[in-house]
Amino acid sequence: MKVGEELAPLEIAVTRTLIVAGAIASRDYQDVHHDAELAREKGSPDIFMNILTTNGLVGRYVTDRFGPSAVLRKVAIRLGVPNYPGDTMVLSGTVTAIGDDGTAEVSVVGTNGLGRHVTGTVTIGVSERAA
């Protein structure tokens, strides 16, 4: 691993099940994440993914790429366009820093058919002592 190294992209199908399951798992019962009719009444064309689900998917993307000894230290993301059912989110990342303390920083972007859904930075522990 070195600064500038690009992580292989990950395609995630954005399904109704993923959106609703992520909202339930994170105890986010806002109707815009599970009720299409109420989401439309509030101006959205459909239900959409919550930030906690996106956060989890970003963390999974990075830790899966660095292996079983990788430990999340910090996930800092910002949402852009929504993730609606029927779309695909593609996560990509680039290693931006490697610390002497066994950490690595990865810049992550997630795009879908509307544009950038998420941007952010993930810091992970990658040394043996991080396991």
Secondary structure as the mmCIF struct_conf table of DSSP 4:
data_model
#
loop_
_struct_conf.conf_type_id
_struct_conf.id
_struct_conf.beg_label_comp_id
_struct_conf.beg_label_asym_id
_struct_conf.beg_label_seq_id
_struct_conf.end_label_comp_id
_struct_conf.end_label_asym_id
_struct_conf.end_label_seq_id
TURN_TY1_P TURN_TY1_P1 VAL A 3 GLY A 4
HELX_LH_PP_P HELX_LH_PP_P1 GLU A 5 GLU A 5
STRN STRN1 GLU A 6 VAL A 14
HELX_RH_AL_P HELX_RH_AL_P1 ARG A 16 ALA A 25
TURN_TY1_P TURN_TY1_P2 SER A 26 ARG A 27
HELX_RH_3T_P HELX_RH_3T_P1 ASP A 31 HIS A 33
TURN_TY1_P TURN_TY1_P3 HIS A 34 HIS A 34
HELX_RH_AL_P HELX_RH_AL_P2 ALA A 36 GLU A 41
TURN_TY1_P TURN_TY1_P4 LYS A 42 GLY A 43
BEND BEND1 PRO A 45 ASP A 46
HELX_RH_AL_P HELX_RH_AL_P3 ILE A 51 PHE A 66
TURN_TY1_P TURN_TY1_P5 PRO A 68 SER A 69
STRN STRN2 VAL A 71 LEU A 79
BEND BEND2 VAL A 81 VAL A 81
TURN_TY1_P TURN_TY1_P6 PRO A 85 GLY A 86
STRN STRN3 ASP A 87 ILE A 98
TURN_TY1_P TURN_TY1_P7 ASP A 100 ASP A 101
BEND BEND3 GLY A 102 GLY A 102
STRN STRN4 THR A 103 ASN A 112
TURN_TY1_P TURN_TY1_P8 GLY A 113 LEU A 114
STRN STRN5 GLY A 115 GLY A 125
BEND BEND4 SER A 127 SER A 127
HELX_RH_3T_P HELX_RH_3T_P2 GLU A 128 ALA A 130
#
